[in-house]
Amino acid sequence: MSGKLKIIQITMDDVSFIFNNNLDAFYYLTSNCYCGQCKNKYQSSITNYIIYLNQLYDIELKGACLKCGHGIGRYIETGDNPSTVKNAEAVWMTRVTLKQLKIKKK
């Protein structure tokens, strides 16, 4: 695959659906992030993040370090996980379809 991956913005409700309404793993991953400014081996938490789903059905977070405010990101591989991939695909397909319908309606 060449170029950048296509991404769509999603909500926490979508994330909850992807994780089968069990957000323990998601919250663990958001509180164990690497900050290039703090450099403290995945001890930072990401805050004020925007949630994206990419075309590989993985979640990407773009936000800030809770400790220093430096911009950080987190990549969560939900597209490789058998327990989350089908839900992630359903969210992707729903969002893409809704976007196409909005364009056609105009």
Summary of the structure (lengths in Angstrom):
residues: 106
radius of gyration: 14.9
end to end distance: 31.5
largest distance: 49.4
contacts: 280
relative contact order: 0.19
helix: 33%
strand: 25%
